[in-house]
Amino acid sequence: MDNRSLTFATICVAWLVSWIGDPGRVAAATYEVGPGKPFTNISAVAWESLQAGDTVLIHWRTNAYKEKWVICRQGTSNAPITVRGMPGPNGELPVIDGENATTRSALSYWNENRSIIKIGGASVPADTTPKFIVIENLDIRGARPPFTYKGAGGVTASYIANASAIYVEKCENLIVRNCRLHDCGNGFFVASSDTLASRNILVEGNDIFDNGNVGSIYEHNNYTAAINITFQYNHFGPLRAGCSGNNLKDRSAGLIVRYNWIESGNRQLDLVEGEDSVLIRSDPGYHTTYVYGNVLVEPDGAGNRQIAHYGGDGSHQANYRQGALYFYNNTIYSTRTDRTTLLRLSTNNERCDCRNNIIYTTAAGNTVSILDDTGLLNLTHNWLKPGWVNSFANMSGTITNDGSNLTGAAPGFLDEARQIYFLTTNSPCRDTGVALHTNAPATHFALRHYIPRRLSVARPNYQTLDIGAYEFSQLEAWRYANFGTNASNPFISSDTADPNTNGIPNLVEYAFLQNPNGTTGPGMPKPMIFHLSSDHFGVQFARRLPPTEVTYRVQTSPDLQLWNDGSFLSDSGDLLTNAFTTVIGPAGTNLISIRLNQTLDSAPRQFMRVRVER
């Protein structure tokens, strides 16, 4: 084809990025810890002297770091203080083990027995409220009785029952991301008081599991009290065997729990009063809580039969949340053989808007109740098994049921046995949802869904909203149809995997109607000459009809260096013509033809490629 050619791009996956600092952050120091690095041990880092913008890189090594420390310094919005684990060759996170750990001798801080990493007050460094801190990519474990540690003064001491992997005594603007927090009393703990409230906390993409103390109800995988705290994309697993704590227990104002996988615990969610902080209770966000897009799994015999508790658990009911819980687009999956109760609202001053949820039990429908006893509940557009009941008690609360809820034998999961809760093509939950409550802002529309493990992708925008945590996904249905039992194996089924080793990643195979387990067939982009009034170079390829969850973006170049965006095709709308290209193929079909606007005679070198983006 002379000097004209065609290529197609592999993948550009656009994951959600949260605040990690401004690109214009000031120059700062980087401290590298690990084998062959300037610092062999974490305790060699001068934690008491960190400045805004400093980064501590802790490199993976085969043996755990047995060290603990305090962060009592301040970053800024443009220059946070970052502690980042650098994974090993197979993605292993650096392990920070609190058992027999040693504290840097130059540090001096109280409550050493409560943490491996403490964010909060100290004598050395001088006491302050830590601000703009990022902790990511660390595997933190081993803060609980009977484990011991050696403190800053060289004296061996024991962890107390409520010790945590990360203990936030006080902090403003904290991100904890992509960490594993396990084998501790509490996995993640945030404190507040009447005089100082931790605030602006983001907990995302973490694995929090295997915490608690045997025989105790007082320690949990997560125990937090803050002003403005968001949990998203996390995997919360079962507590340690014999531990009776909750999975996510929270006493915050401005609480958002979205797009998480929360499995087991005495309750999956225990959202109660800010008992220790008048600052929390007086915050405007205290009386509004959002729980959406989560998968909540209740195993048989996992303690309390209630999935979520909202209100309070103390003796002072005046301190209870007494507001609105917006609980929507969640998937609840229970294997209890006795009874399952969706919600406990502590008093009739607590109210919940419950919509677009799948509430499924493997037992008969009459083993499911919606409300424990008290509270005001609005029930609309949920899916349940027939026979469900309002309450197993003499309910004193009120349920307003508008008659729109669906019932059936099964909600239509792709693979229930393997916990793949995406919907099948013929699921009764497709296109049967309803818009948010009028008091819930559009900023809390369910825009994403959880992807194992500890990730999320954009929720497809398919006509009417589906019920449950997952919108029907043509891509996921294709993935399961092609990979079956390996649909959850990222080395085989992920967007970037190439199981048939033909050099074409799965997402590209999907986009161009290919068989990811077979040989390359027709449909891949191919160069064409289009004979119109003048000859034009162009490309032809097969595309999936919307909704596809991908964008086809044709790009042009005169030199393989500078690429210009031409026509594109997406679920949200197509751009058929611009200054560079024109779609000339039949609209609304799988076969698409796109030509350069420039004629063949006008330039000796012409290049095109098709970029597939998710």
C-alpha positions as CSV (number, residue, x, y, z in Angstrom):
1,M,0.0,0.0,0.0
2,D,2.9,2.4,-0.8
3,N,3.9,4.3,2.3
4,R,0.4,4.1,3.8
5,S,-0.2,1.7,6.7
6,L,-2.6,0.8,9.4
7,T,-2.1,-0.2,13.0
8,F,-4.5,-0.8,15.9
9,A,-3.8,0.1,19.5
10,T,-3.9,-2.4,22.3
11,I,-5.7,-1.0,25.3
12,C,-6.2,2.2,27.2
13,V,-8.1,1.4,30.3
14,A,-9.2,4.5,32.3
15,W,-9.3,3.7,35.9
16,L,-10.7,6.2,38.5
17,V,-8.0,8.3,40.0
18,S,-8.5,10.0,43.3
19,W,-6.4,12.8,44.8
20,I,-2.7,12.0,45.2
21,G,-1.4,15.5,44.9
22,D,-1.0,18.2,42.2
23,P,1.3,17.6,39.2
24,G,2.9,20.9,40.2
25,R,4.0,19.7,43.6
26,V,7.2,21.2,44.9
27,A,10.5,19.4,44.8
28,A,11.0,17.2,47.8
29,A,13.1,14.3,49.2
30,T,12.7,10.7,48.4
31,Y,13.8,8.1,50.9
32,E,14.3,4.5,49.5
33,V,14.3,1.6,51.9
34,G,15.1,-2.0,51.0
35,P,17.7,-4.3,49.5
36,G,20.4,-2.3,47.8
37,K,18.8,1.0,48.6
38,P,20.2,3.9,50.7
39,F,18.3,2.7,53.8
40,T,18.3,-1.0,54.8
41,N,15.6,-0.6,57.4
42,I,12.5,1.6,57.8
43,S,13.8,2.9,61.2
44,A,16.7,4.5,59.4
45,V,14.3,7.1,57.9
46,A,14.1,10.3,59.9
47,W,10.3,10.2,60.3
48,E,10.5,13.1,62.7
49,S,11.9,15.4,60.0
50,L,9.7,14.6,57.0
51,Q,8.6,17.7,55.0
52,A,5.7,18.4,52.7
53,G,6.2,16.5,49.4
54,D,8.6,13.9,50.9
55,T,8.2,10.3,49.8
56,V,9.3,7.2,51.6
57,L,9.6,4.2,49.2
58,I,9.6,0.8,51.0
59,H,10.8,-1.9,48.6
60,W,9.6,-5.4,48.8
61,R,12.0,-8.0,50.2
62,T,11.6,-11.7,51.0
63,N,11.5,-11.2,54.7
64,A,9.1,-8.9,56.5
65,Y,10.1,-5.5,57.9
66,K,9.6,-5.8,61.7
67,E,9.3,-2.1,62.4
68,K,6.7,0.5,63.6
69,W,6.6,4.2,63.6
70,V,4.5,7.4,64.0
71,I,3.7,10.0,61.3
72,C,3.2,13.4,63.0
73,R,4.1,15.8,60.2
74,Q,2.2,17.8,57.7
75,G,2.1,17.7,53.9
76,T,0.0,20.1,51.7
77,S,-2.6,19.6,49.1
78,N,0.0,20.1,46.4
79,A,2.7,18.2,48.2
80,P,1.5,15.3,50.4
81,I,3.8,13.2,52.5
82,T,3.6,9.8,50.9
83,V,4.6,6.3,52.2
84,R,4.5,3.9,49.3
85,G,5.3,0.2,49.1
86,M,7.2,-0.8,46.0
87,P,5.9,-4.3,45.0
88,G,8.0,-7.3,44.3
89,P,8.5,-9.1,40.9
90,N,5.1,-10.8,41.1
91,G,3.2,-7.9,42.6
92,E,4.0,-8.8,46.3
93,L,3.5,-6.0,48.7
94,P,6.2,-5.2,51.2
95,V,5.2,-6.7,54.6
96,I,5.3,-4.7,57.8
97,D,5.0,-7.2,60.6
98,G,4.2,-5.8,64.1
99,E,5.1,-9.0,65.9
100,N,8.5,-8.4,67.6
101,A,8.7,-5.0,65.7
102,T,11.1,-2.2,66.9
103,T,10.3,1.5,67.0
104,R,12.9,4.0,65.8
105,S,14.7,5.2,68.9
106,A,14.6,8.9,67.9
107,L,10.8,8.9,68.0
108,S,8.7,9.5,71.1
109,Y,5.0,9.1,71.0
110,W,2.1,7.9,73.2
111,N,-0.2,4.9,72.5
112,E,2.6,2.8,71.0
113,N,0.7,-0.2,72.0
114,R,-2.2,0.6,69.7
115,S,-0.6,0.5,66.3
116,I,2.1,-0.5,63.8
117,I,1.7,2.8,61.9
118,K,0.3,5.6,64.0
119,I,-0.9,8.8,62.4
120,G,-1.3,11.3,65.2
121,G,0.3,12.9,68.2
122,A,3.9,12.7,69.4
123,S,6.5,14.3,71.6
124,V,9.2,13.7,69.0
125,P,8.5,15.0,66.4
126,A,6.7,18.0,68.0
127,D,3.0,17.4,68.3
128,T,0.8,18.6,65.5
129,T,-2.3,17.5,63.5
130,P,-0.9,15.4,60.6
131,K,-2.3,16.6,57.3
132,F,-2.2,15.4,53.7
133,I,-0.8,12.0,54.2
134,V,-0.8,9.1,51.7
135,I,-0.1,5.4,52.6
136,E,-0.3,2.9,49.8
137,N,0.9,-0.6,48.7
138,L,1.8,-2.0,52.1
139,D,0.9,-5.4,53.7
140,I,0.5,-4.6,57.4
141,R,-0.1,-7.3,60.0
142,G,0.5,-8.4,63.6
143,A,-0.8,-5.8,66.1
144,R,-2.8,-7.7,68.7
145,P,-2.3,-9.7,71.8
146,P,-0.3,-11.8,72.6
147,F,2.2,-10.2,70.2
148,T,4.9,-7.9,71.6
149,Y,7.1,-5.1,70.3
150,K,10.1,-3.1,71.4
151,G,9.2,0.5,72.0
152,A,11.3,3.6,71.3
153,G,12.8,3.4,74.8
154,G,14.0,-0.2,74.1
155,V,11.5,-1.7,76.5
156,T,9.5,-4.8,75.3
157,A,5.7,-4.3,75.6
158,S,2.5,-6.0,74.5
159,Y,-0.1,-4.8,72.1
160,I,-3.5,-4.1,73.6
161,A,-6.7,-5.7,72.3
162,N,-7.8,-2.7,70.2
163,A,-4.4,-2.3,68.5
164,S,-4.6,-1.6,64.7
165,A,-2.5,-2.0,61.6
166,I,-3.1,1.7,61.0
167,Y,-4.3,3.8,63.9
168,V,-5.4,7.3,63.1
169,E,-5.5,9.3,66.3
170,K,-5.9,12.6,64.4
171,C,-5.5,13.6,60.8
172,E,-6.9,15.8,58.1
173,N,-6.8,14.7,54.4
174,L,-5.6,11.1,54.5
175,I,-5.6,8.5,51.8
176,V,-5.0,4.8,52.5
177,R,-4.9,2.9,49.3
178,N,-4.1,-0.6,48.0
179,C,-3.0,-1.9,51.4
180,R,-3.6,-5.3,53.1
181,L,-4.5,-4.8,56.8
182,H,-4.9,-8.1,58.7
183,D,-4.1,-10.2,61.7
184,C,-4.6,-7.2,64.1
185,G,-7.2,-6.2,66.7
186,N,-8.7,-3.6,64.4
187,G,-7.6,-3.5,60.8
188,F,-8.1,0.3,60.3
189,F,-9.0,2.6,63.1
190,V,-9.8,6.4,63.0
191,A,-10.5,8.3,66.2
192,S,-12.1,11.6,66.9
193,S,-12.9,13.6,70.1
194,D,-15.0,16.5,71.3
195,T,-12.1,18.8,70.7
196,L,-10.6,17.4,67.4
197,A,-12.1,15.4,64.6
198,S,-10.2,13.5,62.0
199,R,-11.6,14.6,58.6
200,N,-11.4,14.0,54.8
201,I,-10.4,10.3,54.8
202,L,-10.4,8.2,51.7
203,V,-10.0,4.4,52.1
204,E,-9.8,2.8,48.6
205,G,-8.7,-0.4,47.0
206,N,-7.6,-2.1,50.3
207,D,-7.9,-5.7,51.5
208,I,-9.1,-5.6,55.1
209,F,-9.7,-9.0,56.7
210,D,-8.7,-11.5,59.4
211,N,-8.8,-9.0,62.2
212,G,-10.4,-9.1,65.7
213,N,-9.8,-10.9,69.0
214,V,-11.2,-14.3,69.8
215,G,-14.4,-14.1,71.8
216,S,-14.6,-10.3,71.6
217,I,-17.3,-8.2,70.0
218,Y,-15.3,-4.9,70.4
219,E,-12.7,-5.1,67.7
220,H,-13.5,-5.0,64.0
221,N,-12.0,-5.1,60.5
222,N,-12.7,-1.4,60.3
223,Y,-13.6,1.0,63.2
224,T,-13.8,4.7,62.2
225,A,-15.1,8.0,63.4
226,A,-14.4,11.1,61.2
227,I,-15.9,14.0,59.3
228,N,-16.2,13.1,55.7
229,I,-15.0,9.6,55.1
230,T,-15.3,7.5,51.9
231,F,-14.8,3.7,51.5
232,Q,-14.6,2.6,47.9
233,Y,-13.3,-0.4,45.9
234,N,-12.2,-2.2,49.1
235,H,-12.4,-6.0,49.8
236,F,-13.6,-6.6,53.4
237,G,-13.2,-10.3,54.1
238,P,-14.1,-12.4,57.2
239,L,-12.7,-11.6,60.6
240,R,-10.3,-14.1,62.3
241,A,-11.9,-17.3,63.3
242,G,-13.8,-17.0,66.6
243,C,-13.9,-13.2,66.5
244,S,-17.3,-11.6,66.8
245,G,-16.7,-8.0,65.7
246,N,-18.3,-6.3,62.7
247,N,-16.8,-5.9,59.3
248,L,-17.2,-2.1,58.7
249,K,-18.2,-0.3,61.9
250,D,-18.4,3.5,61.6
251,R,-19.4,6.5,63.7
252,S,-18.7,9.3,61.2
253,A,-20.4,12.3,59.6
254,G,-20.5,12.5,55.8
255,L,-20.1,8.7,55.4
256,I,-20.0,7.2,51.9
257,V,-19.7,3.4,51.4
258,R,-19.7,2.5,47.7
259,Y,-18.4,-0.1,45.3
260,N,-17.0,-2.4,48.0
261,W,-17.1,-6.2,48.5
262,I,-18.0,-6.8,52.2
263,E,-18.2,-10.4,53.3
264,S,-19.1,-11.8,56.7
265,G,-18.7,-10.2,60.1
266,N,-21.2,-10.0,62.9
267,R,-22.8,-7.4,60.7
268,Q,-21.4,-6.3,57.3
269,L,-22.3,-2.7,58.2
270,D,-22.7,-1.2,61.6
271,L,-23.3,2.5,61.2
272,V,-23.9,4.0,64.6
273,E,-23.6,7.2,66.6
274,G,-20.5,9.5,66.9
275,E,-20.4,8.7,70.6
276,D,-17.1,10.4,71.4
277,S,-17.3,13.5,69.3
278,V,-19.8,16.4,69.5
279,L,-17.9,17.8,66.5
280,I,-19.1,14.8,64.4
281,R,-22.6,14.9,65.8
282,S,-23.0,18.6,65.0
283,D,-21.6,18.3,61.5
284,P,-24.2,18.9,58.8
285,G,-23.3,15.5,57.1
286,Y,-24.0,13.5,60.3
287,H,-27.6,12.9,59.4
288,T,-27.1,11.7,55.8
289,T,-25.4,8.4,54.8
290,Y,-24.9,6.8,51.4
291,V,-24.5,3.1,50.9
292,Y,-24.5,2.0,47.2
293,G,-23.0,-0.3,44.6
294,N,-21.7,-2.7,47.2
295,V,-21.7,-6.5,47.3
296,L,-22.7,-7.7,50.8
297,V,-22.2,-11.4,51.4
298,E,-23.7,-13.1,54.5
299,P,-22.4,-16.6,55.1
300,D,-24.4,-19.1,57.1
301,G,-23.8,-18.8,60.9
302,A,-21.9,-15.5,60.6
303,G,-23.2,-14.0,63.8
304,N,-26.0,-11.4,63.8
305,R,-28.6,-12.0,61.0
306,Q,-28.8,-8.3,60.2
307,I,-26.9,-7.1,57.2
308,A,-26.8,-3.4,58.1
309,H,-27.5,-1.5,61.2
310,Y,-28.1,2.3,61.1
311,G,-28.6,4.6,64.1
312,G,-26.8,4.0,67.4
313,D,-25.8,1.3,69.9
314,G,-25.4,3.4,73.1
315,S,-27.7,4.5,75.8
316,H,-28.1,8.1,74.7
317,Q,-30.6,8.0,71.8
318,A,-30.3,11.8,71.4
319,N,-26.9,11.1,69.9
320,Y,-28.1,8.6,67.3
321,R,-27.8,9.5,63.6
322,Q,-31.5,10.1,63.4
323,G,-31.3,10.9,59.7
324,A,-31.5,9.4,56.2
325,L,-29.7,6.3,55.0
326,Y,-29.8,6.0,51.2
327,F,-29.3,2.3,50.5
328,Y,-29.4,1.5,46.8
329,N,-28.0,-0.6,44.0
330,N,-26.4,-3.1,46.3
331,T,-26.3,-6.9,45.9
332,I,-27.0,-8.8,49.1
333,Y,-26.3,-12.5,49.0
334,S,-27.1,-14.7,52.0
335,T,-26.5,-18.4,52.5
336,R,-28.0,-18.4,56.0
337,T,-30.2,-21.4,56.6
338,D,-32.2,-19.7,59.4
339,R,-33.2,-16.1,58.9
340,T,-31.7,-13.0,57.2
341,T,-32.7,-9.4,58.1
342,L,-31.7,-6.7,55.7
343,L,-31.8,-3.6,58.0
344,R,-32.0,-2.6,61.6
345,L,-32.9,1.0,62.1
346,S,-32.3,1.8,65.8
347,T,-35.4,4.0,66.4
348,N,-38.3,5.5,64.6
349,N,-36.2,8.6,64.1
350,E,-34.0,6.7,61.7
351,R,-35.2,6.4,58.1
352,C,-34.0,4.6,55.0
353,D,-34.7,4.8,51.3
354,C,-34.1,1.3,50.0
355,R,-34.2,0.9,46.2
356,N,-32.7,-1.0,43.3
357,N,-31.2,-3.7,45.5
358,I,-31.0,-7.4,44.9
359,I,-31.8,-9.1,48.2
360,Y,-31.1,-12.8,47.6
361,T,-31.0,-15.8,49.9
362,T,-30.3,-19.4,49.0
363,A,-33.0,-20.4,51.5
364,A,-36.7,-19.8,51.0
365,G,-38.0,-16.3,50.6
366,N,-39.9,-16.4,53.9
367,T,-36.5,-16.5,55.7
368,V,-35.9,-12.9,54.7
369,S,-37.3,-9.8,56.5
370,I,-36.6,-6.2,55.5
371,L,-36.8,-4.5,58.8
372,D,-35.8,-5.6,62.3
373,D,-38.4,-3.6,64.3
374,T,-38.2,0.2,64.4
375,G,-37.6,2.8,61.7
376,L,-39.2,4.4,58.7
377,L,-38.4,2.6,55.4
378,N,-39.3,3.4,51.8
379,L,-39.1,0.2,49.7
380,T,-39.1,0.5,45.9
381,H,-37.8,-1.4,42.9
382,N,-35.9,-4.1,44.8
383,W,-35.7,-7.8,43.8
384,L,-36.4,-10.5,46.4
385,K,-37.6,-14.1,46.5
386,P,-41.4,-14.5,47.0
387,G,-42.5,-15.0,50.5
388,W,-40.3,-12.3,52.1
389,V,-41.8,-10.5,55.1
390,N,-41.7,-7.0,56.5
391,S,-40.4,-8.2,59.9
392,F,-40.0,-11.2,62.1
393,A,-41.1,-9.1,65.1
394,N,-44.1,-7.1,66.1
395,M,-42.8,-4.2,64.1
396,S,-43.3,-0.8,65.5
397,G,-41.7,0.9,62.5
398,T,-43.3,1.7,59.2
399,I,-42.5,0.3,55.7
400,T,-43.9,2.1,52.7
401,N,-44.0,-0.4,49.8
402,D,-45.1,1.2,46.5
403,G,-45.7,-2.3,45.0
404,S,-42.9,-2.0,42.5
405,N,-40.6,-4.6,44.0
406,L,-40.0,-7.8,42.0
407,T,-39.9,-11.4,43.1
408,G,-38.7,-14.5,41.4
409,A,-36.7,-17.7,41.9
410,A,-33.4,-16.2,40.9
411,P,-32.0,-12.8,40.0
412,G,-30.0,-14.1,37.1
413,F,-26.3,-14.1,38.2
414,L,-23.7,-15.1,35.6
415,D,-22.2,-17.7,38.0
416,E,-23.6,-17.8,41.5
417,A,-21.3,-20.6,42.7
418,R,-18.2,-18.6,41.8
419,Q,-19.6,-15.3,43.2
420,I,-19.8,-13.7,39.8
421,Y,-22.8,-11.5,40.4
422,F,-22.9,-9.8,37.0
423,L,-26.3,-10.2,35.4
424,T,-27.2,-12.6,32.6
425,T,-28.7,-11.4,29.3
426,N,-32.2,-12.5,30.4
427,S,-31.9,-11.5,34.1
428,P,-35.2,-10.1,35.5
429,C,-33.2,-7.3,37.1
430,R,-32.3,-5.7,33.8
431,D,-33.8,-2.3,33.0
432,T,-36.1,-2.5,36.1
433,G,-34.4,0.1,38.4
434,V,-35.6,3.6,39.2
435,A,-33.9,6.9,39.6
436,L,-32.5,8.1,42.9
437,H,-34.6,9.6,45.7
438,T,-35.3,13.2,45.0
439,N,-33.3,14.2,48.1
440,A,-30.2,12.3,46.9
441,P,-27.9,14.4,44.6
442,A,-26.9,13.2,41.2
443,T,-23.3,13.1,42.4
444,H,-24.2,9.9,44.2
445,F,-25.6,8.1,41.2
446,A,-24.1,4.6,40.9
447,L,-21.5,5.2,38.3
448,R,-19.1,2.4,38.9
449,H,-19.0,-1.2,40.0
450,Y,-16.6,-3.3,42.0
451,I,-14.2,-5.6,40.2
452,P,-12.3,-8.4,42.0
453,R,-9.8,-7.7,43.4
454,R,-10.0,-4.2,44.9
455,L,-10.7,-2.4,41.6
456,S,-13.6,-0.8,39.9
457,V,-14.7,0.1,36.4
458,A,-17.3,2.4,35.0
459,R,-20.8,1.1,35.3
460,P,-22.2,0.7,31.7
461,N,-24.9,3.3,30.8
462,Y,-27.6,1.0,29.4
463,Q,-31.0,2.6,28.9
464,T,-32.9,2.0,32.2
465,L,-30.9,1.4,35.3
466,D,-30.6,-2.3,36.4
467,I,-31.2,-3.5,39.9
468,G,-28.2,-4.6,42.0
469,A,-24.6,-3.6,42.3
470,Y,-23.8,-4.6,38.6
471,E,-25.3,-3.3,35.4
472,F,-25.6,-5.9,32.7
473,S,-22.3,-6.0,30.9
474,Q,-21.9,-7.3,27.4
475,L,-18.2,-7.4,28.1
476,E,-18.5,-9.5,31.2
477,A,-21.0,-11.8,29.6
478,W,-18.5,-12.3,26.7
479,R,-15.7,-12.9,29.2
480,Y,-17.7,-15.6,31.1
481,A,-18.9,-17.2,27.8
482,N,-15.3,-17.6,26.6
483,F,-13.5,-18.3,29.8
484,G,-16.1,-20.1,32.1
485,T,-14.4,-21.2,35.3
486,N,-11.5,-19.0,34.5
487,A,-13.6,-15.9,34.2
488,S,-12.2,-14.6,37.5
489,N,-8.6,-15.6,36.7
490,P,-6.8,-12.3,35.7
491,F,-4.0,-14.1,34.0
492,I,-6.5,-15.6,31.5
493,S,-9.6,-13.4,31.4
494,S,-8.4,-9.8,32.2
495,D,-8.6,-7.1,29.6
496,T,-4.8,-7.2,29.1
497,A,-4.4,-11.0,29.1
498,D,-3.7,-12.9,25.9
499,P,-4.6,-16.5,26.5
500,N,-4.3,-17.6,22.9
501,T,-0.9,-15.8,22.6
502,N,-1.7,-14.2,19.3
503,G,-0.5,-10.8,20.5
504,I,-4.0,-9.4,20.8
505,P,-5.2,-8.7,24.3
506,N,-8.7,-9.8,25.4
507,L,-10.2,-6.3,25.3
508,V,-9.2,-5.9,21.7
509,E,-10.4,-9.4,20.8
510,Y,-13.8,-8.4,22.3
511,A,-13.9,-5.1,20.5
512,F,-13.3,-6.6,17.1
513,L,-15.6,-9.7,17.5
514,Q,-12.7,-12.2,17.9
515,N,-12.5,-15.5,19.6
516,P,-9.9,-15.1,22.4
517,N,-9.3,-18.8,22.5
518,G,-9.0,-19.4,18.8
519,T,-7.3,-18.0,15.7
520,T,-7.7,-14.5,14.4
521,G,-10.7,-14.1,12.2
522,P,-12.2,-11.4,10.0
523,G,-13.1,-8.2,11.8
524,M,-9.7,-6.9,12.7
525,P,-8.9,-3.5,11.2
526,K,-7.6,-3.7,7.7
527,P,-6.5,-0.9,5.2
528,M,-8.8,0.0,2.4
529,I,-8.7,2.4,-0.6
530,F,-12.1,4.1,-1.1
531,H,-12.8,5.2,-4.7
532,L,-15.1,8.1,-4.4
533,S,-14.8,11.3,-6.4
534,S,-11.2,11.0,-5.4
535,D,-9.3,8.1,-3.9
536,H,-9.0,8.1,-0.1
537,F,-7.0,5.8,2.3
538,G,-9.1,4.4,5.1
539,V,-9.8,1.5,7.5
540,Q,-12.5,-1.1,7.8
541,F,-13.3,-3.1,10.9
542,A,-16.0,-4.9,12.8
543,R,-17.4,-3.3,15.9
544,R,-19.9,-4.3,18.5
545,L,-23.1,-2.5,18.6
546,P,-23.8,-0.4,21.7
547,P,-23.8,-0.8,24.6
548,T,-20.2,-2.1,24.4
549,E,-18.3,-0.4,27.3
550,V,-15.5,0.5,24.8
551,T,-14.7,3.4,22.6
552,Y,-13.3,3.0,19.1
553,R,-11.1,6.0,18.3
554,V,-9.6,6.3,14.9
555,Q,-6.4,8.3,14.8
556,T,-4.4,9.5,11.9
557,S,-0.7,10.5,11.5
558,P,1.6,11.8,8.8
559,D,4.8,10.4,10.4
560,L,3.9,7.9,13.2
561,Q,4.9,10.6,15.7
562,L,2.0,13.0,15.8
563,W,-1.4,11.4,16.1
564,N,-4.7,13.2,15.5
565,D,-8.0,12.1,16.8
566,G,-10.5,11.4,14.0
567,S,-13.9,9.7,14.2
568,F,-14.9,7.8,17.3
569,L,-17.7,5.4,18.2
570,S,-18.9,5.0,21.8
571,D,-21.9,4.1,24.0
572,S,-22.6,7.8,24.7
573,G,-22.6,8.9,21.1
574,D,-20.6,8.8,17.9
575,L,-18.5,11.4,16.1
576,L,-18.8,10.5,12.5
577,T,-16.9,13.3,10.8
578,N,-14.3,15.8,11.8
579,A,-11.3,17.6,10.2
580,F,-9.4,14.3,9.7
581,T,-11.8,11.5,9.0
582,T,-15.3,10.6,7.9
583,V,-17.4,7.5,8.6
584,I,-18.7,6.1,5.2
585,G,-19.8,2.7,6.3
586,P,-23.4,1.7,7.0
587,A,-24.6,3.1,10.3
588,G,-26.0,0.8,12.9
589,T,-24.2,-2.3,11.7
590,N,-21.1,-4.3,12.9
591,L,-19.0,-3.3,9.9
592,I,-17.6,0.2,9.9
593,S,-15.6,2.0,7.2
594,I,-13.7,5.2,7.9
595,R,-11.7,7.2,5.4
596,L,-9.2,10.0,5.6
597,N,-10.6,13.3,4.4
598,Q,-7.2,13.9,2.8
599,T,-6.9,12.4,-0.6
600,L,-4.3,9.8,-1.6
601,D,-2.7,12.3,-4.0
602,S,-2.3,15.0,-1.5
603,A,0.3,13.3,0.7
604,P,2.8,10.5,0.1
605,R,2.7,9.1,3.6
606,Q,-0.6,8.4,5.5
607,F,-1.1,6.3,8.6
608,M,-4.2,5.2,10.6
609,R,-4.8,3.2,13.7
610,V,-7.9,2.2,15.7
611,R,-7.5,2.8,19.5
612,V,-9.7,0.7,21.7
613,E,-10.4,2.3,25.1
614,R,-12.5,1.2,28.1
